[in-house]
Structure formats: structure tokens, C-alpha cells
């Protein structure tokens, strides 16, 4: 069962102990069978946006693509007002176990995930880096999430994409489940929008907003505060961005600046 607190988080020692336990935890869903993601009782969604642009061709050394990838693999794209990641920086990305501290209306839920796949693909027309994590025992959600960073060589556009397949997990109490159903969608949309805003700012400042990762430490806490980072950002009109609920849609490459979509049950993103 997910651990929760109201108004305050966990100490360094508490987080270290919980991260050690998470490393031996199993996934909270089967990989095969009717209850796996092969089944139909899953919610699937994605969002994507352009976060930078380089000269056409493969990514430039130490340029926007690699700055963005550093922020993504260190989970610094996540807004700390909604989700903070805790992990051991000495662990390789592939196989890394993390604690996600979810923040909703003063409540904090500590949930475990594990990175189960990492991609680095160099093709003629694009370069794509990605990783996926999956939820562990005790998480309030069940499922997996992909994070894709893609440079299109012809245009120089750099796209970030979040693609997930999930369903509600085991909540610590009934009112947490009710609250999640009431406000979860708003927090989900805000977290997606803020991820793109944060990456644009990080890249625009040439990575100066990235928090240095102290590799001699046992635990790091990702997500620095960035200006204009606000849970209610969706209430602020911005002519250069839009979030559109597209309903059931199998088009994986929408042309909008920011797109969210619920995918048809039979589709497996990534």
C-alpha cells in the first residue's frame, strides 16, 4: 500500500530506507495474461510538444538535444510542485528504481517505479532517445510510461513525448481514491504542460537551470523550482500552446503544439 502524509514529506534517512525496499519490490501488474497490458481495461494517453530546434541533421554535441536528454533521464523535467523523483545517482538509468513523491492538495504519496527499458536509436531521418518506467507494488497507479526525445533531422525540430498506459491501483483509503477521480485529470494535464515549459526553459538557458547531480551521494531529489511553474498554468491562455482532448485517436503524430489524447484500448504506445 502506498505510504502517505499530509503537509510534510520524508527525511533523508526515511527515503534511503524506503528506496532500499523499493529495489526488491516487484511490478504491481502481470506482464502477460488478461490483467496485463495486453488486456482492454487500460487507460492510454499521450502528449507531445516541440521543446527546441537545432540546425538540420543529427543532434549537435552539447546542444539542445543532449541538454534536454540530461534533464529527462535525471527526471528534472518533472515539476516539483506535483511530482518529485528520489533515486540513487550511482544506479545506471536502465534498471534504476525510483521513489516518486506525488503531491495533491497538501497530501503526499510515496510510490515506487523502475526503469525497465532505455533506447538510443540513430536513424537516417531522426535520432530518438527514450526510457520507460513501470509501477511497483504499492503504487496508487498501475502501468507504464514512456518518455521520448526525438530530433527530426530534416527540420531540426526536437520533440518531447510522454506516452502512458495505466489504470488506478490500490489507494491507502477511500477518500484518496475519490479525490484522485475528482482532481487527478487536472494534475495530469498540468504535469504534462509544465514538463514542456520546464524543458524549453532549461534548453533556452543552455542547461544552467539543471541541478548538478552529486554522484558521491546515495540519494538525490530531482526537480528545481523554475520561474512561472504553476499548477494552474492551464488557466493561463497562451496562443503558442494548446492542450486538446482528442478522444479515441490512433494518430500518434499530431501536428498541434501540445496534444493529449486517449488512445483506443487496442493500441500499445511505444
Secondary structure by P-SEA (a helix, b strand, c coil): cccccccccccaaaaaaaaaaaaacccccccccccccccccccccbbbbbcccccccccccccaaaaaaaaaaaccccccccbbbbccccccccbbbbbbbcccccbbbbbbbbbcbbbbbbcccccccbbbbbbccccccccbbbbbbbbcccccbbbbbbbbcccccccccaaaaaaaaacaaaaaaaaaaaaaaaaaaaaaacccccccccccccccccccccccccccccccccccbbbbbccccccccccccbbbbbcccccccc
